Amino acid sequence: MAASFKFGAMGAVMAMAAALPAQAQDSTNRVAVETAWSVFVDGTPRECWAVSAPQETVNTRDGRAVSVRRGDILLFATYRQGQGSTAEVSFTGGYPFASDSTVDVTIGTDTFQLIVDGEWAWAASPEEDQRILDAMRRGQSAVLSARSTRGTRTQDTFNLFGITAATEEAQRRCAE
């Protein structure tokens, strides 16, 4: 999928996902909650996504833990109506990533790399999206490691319990 399509479509995704950490807010487009994962639907044609915030975050600089201000930290699996059954895996770390870096995704013994652009990171191809999603569905946790433009190293751990049900629900809602 072209990067321009991904970035244009993510505006609605971020607007809805911003409500995720503030669980008390009313989210009329949230259609399901599968443990650590929520499912949202929006737009015409529909975009349907499973999204989660990390259960643990560690920030380091020069090998020492540091306190830093970050925006929303979210991991997505997004489906689009009319685009088939493959999810697009993406991540926002709540800060601009270093332009010469990648985001490493470790799930069990599997490691993947996401390409970065600004505050977003994506799989390089639909085939890589599918490999990552398959590993997520088999795994217990996903650890995403990245580097900011300021040199801060981040490690965000996501609980994968419920990812299968959430992605199946998102996929079903965008297949209708």
C-alpha positions as CSV (number, residue, x, y, z in Angstrom):
1,M,0.0,0.0,0.0
2,A,1.3,3.4,-0.8
3,A,2.5,5.5,2.1
4,S,0.4,8.4,1.0
5,F,-2.8,6.3,1.4
6,K,-1.7,5.1,4.8
7,F,-1.0,8.6,6.1
8,G,-4.2,10.1,4.7
9,A,-6.3,7.4,6.2
10,M,-4.7,7.6,9.6
11,G,-6.3,11.0,10.5
12,A,-9.6,9.3,11.4
13,V,-7.7,6.5,13.2
14,M,-5.8,8.9,15.4
15,A,-8.8,11.0,16.2
16,M,-10.7,7.9,17.4
17,A,-7.7,6.3,19.1
18,A,-7.0,9.4,21.1
19,A,-10.0,8.4,23.2
20,L,-8.5,5.0,24.0
21,P,-6.4,6.1,27.1
22,A,-9.3,8.2,28.4
23,Q,-11.6,5.2,29.0
24,A,-14.2,7.4,30.7
25,Q,-14.8,9.4,27.5
26,D,-17.8,8.4,25.3
27,S,-16.6,6.7,22.1
28,T,-19.6,6.2,19.8
29,N,-17.4,4.4,17.2
30,R,-15.9,1.9,19.7
31,V,-17.7,-1.3,18.9
32,A,-16.0,-3.9,21.0
33,V,-13.4,-4.3,23.7
34,E,-11.4,-7.5,23.7
35,T,-9.3,-7.4,26.9
36,A,-6.4,-5.0,26.2
37,W,-7.7,-4.4,22.7
38,S,-10.5,-2.2,21.5
39,V,-12.2,-2.2,18.1
40,F,-13.3,1.0,16.3
41,V,-15.2,1.5,13.1
42,D,-15.3,4.8,11.2
43,G,-15.9,6.4,7.8
44,T,-17.2,5.6,4.4
45,P,-15.7,3.5,3.0
46,R,-15.3,2.0,6.5
47,E,-12.0,1.7,8.3
48,C,-12.0,-0.8,11.2
49,W,-9.2,-1.2,13.6
50,A,-8.0,-3.1,16.7
51,V,-5.9,-0.9,18.9
52,S,-4.1,-1.2,22.2
53,A,-2.0,1.0,24.5
54,P,1.1,-0.5,26.1
55,Q,1.1,-2.2,29.5
56,E,4.6,-1.1,30.2
57,T,6.9,1.7,28.9
58,V,10.6,2.2,29.5
59,N,12.5,5.3,28.3
60,T,16.3,5.4,28.4
61,R,19.1,7.8,27.4
62,D,22.7,6.9,27.7
63,G,21.7,3.6,29.3
64,R,19.8,5.3,32.2
65,A,16.0,5.4,32.7
66,V,14.6,8.9,32.1
67,S,11.3,10.6,32.4
68,V,10.1,12.0,29.1
69,R,6.8,13.4,27.8
70,R,5.2,11.3,25.1
71,G,1.9,11.6,23.3
72,D,-0.4,8.6,22.7
73,I,1.5,5.3,22.4
74,L,-0.7,2.9,20.3
75,L,-0.4,-0.3,18.3
76,F,-2.9,-0.8,15.5
77,A,-4.2,-3.5,13.1
78,T,-6.3,-1.7,10.6
79,Y,-8.7,-3.1,7.9
80,R,-10.3,-1.1,5.1
81,Q,-13.6,-1.9,3.4
82,G,-12.9,-3.1,-0.1
83,Q,-9.2,-3.7,0.6
84,G,-9.4,-7.4,1.3
85,S,-8.6,-9.3,4.5
86,T,-5.1,-8.2,5.2
87,A,-4.6,-5.9,8.2
88,E,-2.1,-3.0,8.1
89,V,0.0,-3.0,11.2
90,S,1.1,0.4,12.5
91,F,2.5,2.0,15.6
92,T,2.7,5.5,17.0
93,G,5.2,6.0,19.8
94,G,4.1,9.5,20.9
95,Y,7.1,11.3,19.6
96,P,9.0,11.8,16.2
97,F,11.2,8.8,15.4
98,A,14.8,9.3,14.4
99,S,14.7,9.5,10.6
100,D,17.5,7.0,10.1
101,S,16.0,4.5,12.4
102,T,13.4,1.6,12.4
103,V,11.1,0.3,15.1
104,D,11.9,-3.2,16.1
105,V,9.0,-5.5,17.0
106,T,9.8,-8.6,19.0
107,I,7.1,-11.2,19.5
108,G,8.5,-14.3,21.2
109,T,11.5,-15.3,19.1
110,D,10.4,-13.4,16.0
111,T,11.7,-9.9,15.3
112,F,10.4,-7.5,12.6
113,Q,11.3,-4.0,11.6
114,L,8.8,-1.2,10.9
115,I,9.8,1.7,8.7
116,V,9.3,5.2,10.3
117,D,8.0,8.5,9.0
118,G,7.5,11.2,11.6
119,E,5.6,9.8,14.6
120,W,4.4,6.7,12.7
121,A,5.9,3.3,11.9
122,W,4.6,0.8,9.3
123,A,5.4,-2.6,8.0
124,A,7.1,-2.4,4.6
125,S,4.6,-4.5,2.7
126,P,1.2,-6.3,3.0
127,E,3.1,-9.6,3.3
128,E,5.1,-8.3,6.2
129,D,1.9,-7.0,7.8
130,Q,0.5,-10.5,7.6
131,R,3.7,-12.1,9.1
132,I,3.6,-9.6,12.0
133,L,-0.2,-10.2,12.6
134,D,0.3,-13.9,12.5
135,A,3.1,-13.6,15.2
136,M,0.9,-11.3,17.3
137,R,-1.9,-13.8,17.2
138,R,0.4,-16.6,18.4
139,G,2.3,-14.5,21.0
140,Q,1.7,-13.3,24.5
141,S,3.4,-9.9,24.2
142,A,4.9,-7.6,21.7
143,V,7.9,-5.4,22.6
144,L,8.4,-2.3,20.3
145,S,11.8,-0.7,20.6
146,A,12.5,2.6,18.9
147,R,14.7,5.8,19.0
148,S,13.4,9.4,19.1
149,T,14.9,12.3,17.2
150,R,16.4,13.4,20.6
151,G,18.1,10.1,21.1
152,T,15.8,8.6,23.7
153,R,15.4,4.9,23.4
154,T,11.9,3.6,24.1
155,Q,10.7,0.1,24.8
156,D,6.9,-0.4,24.9
157,T,5.4,-3.7,25.8
158,F,1.9,-4.6,24.6
159,N,-0.3,-7.4,25.9
160,L,-1.5,-9.6,23.0
161,F,-4.3,-11.3,25.0
162,G,-7.4,-10.6,22.9
163,I,-5.7,-9.6,19.7
164,T,-7.2,-12.5,17.7
165,A,-10.8,-11.8,18.7
166,A,-10.2,-8.0,18.2
167,T,-8.7,-8.4,14.7
168,E,-11.3,-10.9,13.7
169,E,-14.1,-8.4,14.8
170,A,-12.4,-5.5,12.9
171,Q,-12.0,-7.6,9.8
172,R,-15.6,-8.8,10.0
173,R,-16.9,-5.3,10.3
174,C,-15.0,-4.0,7.3
175,A,-16.0,-7.1,5.2
176,E,-19.7,-6.1,5.4
